[in-house]
Amino acid sequence: MPREDYNKFLKLAPVLLSHSAYFLQTPFTDKNYAMSYAKLIDLDTKIQERNNFNNAKNGIFIDIFPFDAIPEKSSEQTTQMAKIKFYDSSIIVRLGYRLTDSNLNKLFRPLNQRQYAEVRELKHKRDQIFQQFNQQGLQQYKNLASQYKYDKEIMLIEEMNNLISHPFAHLNVMIPADYDVILKRMYGDYMKLPPEADQSPKHYSQVFINDIEIL
């Protein structure tokens, strides 16, 4: 989602979802959430992610990523990503994210009000790094929170702005007119299923719906 639309969504969604079973998780709506992007969570569900134990709200989710402008010079790209990774690591460590759940984790004390305020300031500084090139009229935009290599999730501004209406379930939603080109560039043959042995949940080790374990 373009950053401008993403920021509008972050303002509107909590109000629209206030009487629903859904929660918009962001670094600022959940003080224990360390990631830089938003998640739309179904609160009637619970999950345990693989190799990811923390105190943030959890449930079956959809990731929502903003796309921000990136500089043309590779040196500036490298510097921006290094700063983002620095803040990511600092926030993750302070919020007690860990790969395993063990008795030693019980030694981790909840943060006090001052410590949460310090983490919140780090989150704001990280957001500034993400958005630092957005007002410079640049042509390429990227999901800077991507887990893939740098050039994997990049779009031209024309691709983001050239939209068409497309049916999705009972809705009509706006999507890039060049969606097939974009998806193939990012993911290859996205319509082809992976080998059956690889068709397993990537993120979850446990899933509960209405307190009933289904995975």
N, C-alpha and C positions, 0 to 999 in steps of 0.2 A: 504494500500500500504506500503511495507517495506520502512523505512525511507530513505535508500540510493536511492531507485527508486523515492521516493517522492521528495527528494531534486533535483534530476535531472529533474523531471517533472516541478518543479517550475522555473527552469532556462530556459527550452526549450519552455514551453507553451506560455508565453507572446509574444514571437517572432512569433510562429506559428499562434497565434490568433489575431495578430495585425491588420489584414485587415478583420476581421470578426465581427459578432454581439455578440461575446462572450468575457467575461472578467474574467480573473483568479484573484479572490479576495483572498488576503492573508493579514496577519497582516502588511506586508510591501509594498504591492501594493495599499492599501487603508488605509490611516492614521487614518480614523475614525472606522475601523473594529477592534473589540476587541477579537474575537475568536482566538483560537490557530491553527486552521486547515483551509484548503483552500476550496473555493467554486467556481464552474464554473457557471457563471451567464449569462443568456440570456438578453442582454441589450435592446432588443425589447419588454421587459416585465417589469412590475412593480408589486410589491406585498406589502402588509402590513402583517407582521407576528403578530400572537396573542401574546399579552403581551410583545412586544419587539419593542420599539420605539428608534431610534437612527439615526445618520447622515451618516452611511455607505451607499455605493452603494447597491442597491437591485434589485431584479428581480427573476424570476423562476430559481432555482439553483439545482446543485448536490453537496453534501458534498464530500470532498476528505480527508480521514483521514490517517495520517501516523501511522504505528505500530512501537513501540520502545521496546527495551529490558527492562525487569523488573527484579529486584533482587529476589533472592529466599527467603530471610528472610522477614517475615511479618512486622517487625519493620521498615525495610528499605522501604518497599512498602508504609507503612503509612506515613513515613516522606516525601517521594517523592510526594505523592498525596497532602499532606498538603501544601507543597511549591507551587505546581501547582495551587491549589485553592486560595492561598494567592495572587499570581500574577494575576490570572484570575479576582479576585474581585477588585484588585487595578486598573487594566486596564479598566474594565467595568465602575467603578465609575468615573474615570478620563475622559472617553470618553462620559459620559452622557447618558449611556443606562438607559432606564426606562420602567416601566410596562404599563404606561398609557400616553396618549397624552392630555395635559391640558394647560390652559393659563399660569400656573406656569412654564411650561417647557420653555416658551419664556424668562424667566429670566436666563436660562443657556447660558453663553457667550461662543462663539467659543474659542478654545484653541489658544494661541499664539505660535510662533515658538519654544520658549524655552520649553513650556509645551508639545508640540508634541514630541520634542526631548527626554524629560524625559519619555514619554509613550513608545517611540520606544526603549529606553534602557531597560525598564521593559519587553517588548516583547522579546528582545534578551536574557535576563536573564531567562525568562520562557522557551524559546527554549533550553537553556543549561540544564535545569532541565529535560525536556523531554528526551534528548539524553544522559544523563550522564552515562548510563550503556551499551551503544551500542557497545563498544569496549571490552567487558569483556567475550565474548564467551558464553553468557547465552543462555538458550534453549527456554524460553518463551518470547513472544512478545505480546504487548497489545496496543489497541487504548486507550491511556491515556486521550483523550478528551471525552470519552464515557459518556453518561448520565446515563448509566445503572450501576448496582452494579459491584464491582471491578472485579470479576471473570467471567463476562459475555462475554467480547470480548477479549479473550486471544487465541493466536495461538502458536503452536510449530514451531520452525524454519524449521523443516522438512516439515511441512504442507505449509509453505510459499514458500519453494524452489521447492517442487514437483509440477510442473505445467503441464497442458495440453492445447492444442488449442481447442477453442470452438466457434461456430458461434454466432454472436450477430448482428442482423440486417444485414447490408451488409459487416460486418467485421468478421475477426477471431481474437479473443482475448485470451490471456493466463490467465487461472484461476487455482486455486488449484485443483489438482486431487481429493482430498478428500472434495470437496465443499459441498456435501450432509451432510457428518458427521459434518463439521464445522458449516453449517447453522442451522442444527438441534440442535447442542450444544448451539448455541447463541440464537436462536429464537424459538425453539420448532418445531411444524409442520408448517413450513413457506409456504407450498403450500395450506394451508387451509385459506379461507377468514374469517375475523372476522365477528361477527354478523352484520346484515344489519344496525342496529342502530349505530354501531361504524364505519361504512364506510363513514367517513367524513374527510376533510382535517385536518391534525394535526397541521400544521404550519400556514396556511394562513387564514386571515379574508377577504382579498380583493386581486384580481388578475386582472391585465390589460395586454392585448396583443395588441400592436400597438395602445395604448391609448383607447382601447375598454374594458370596464369592463365585465369580464366573470364570476366573483364570488363576 
